[in-house]
Amino acid sequence: SFELELIARGGDFYRDGDSPGWLDFMIWPWLERVDAFELAFNEPGCRFPREQFPQMSQWMDKMKQNHSVSDYLLPAETHAEFIRSIQTGNPNYNLLSPPPSI
């Protein structure tokens, strides 16, 4: 699991060192969305159990501090809104675009 791999590597990131590397940035987009599922489905069972994954939770917090992540980070509610739009069968790919002027 991701948790065990972080423990085995003994560092803050999957890359050796004090900063994230290629693998960290490839994993990040999937985990950026992890908090959106509870919001989208309104189910407590969809909540990411941070207390069960302390290394992974720490990794996520550290990734959010990296400028390559923080400059483009979207709120969980934005991801949840997109997930809900998928459920309707009409995905809204323009959530970040300003509404058209009439």
Protein Blocks (a to p, Z undefined) as FASTA:
>chain_A
ZZlmmmmnopabfbgcjbdcfklmmmmmmmmmmmmmmmmnopaklpccfklmmmlmmmmm
mmmmpmklmmmoccfklmmmmmmmmmnopacfklmpccddZZ
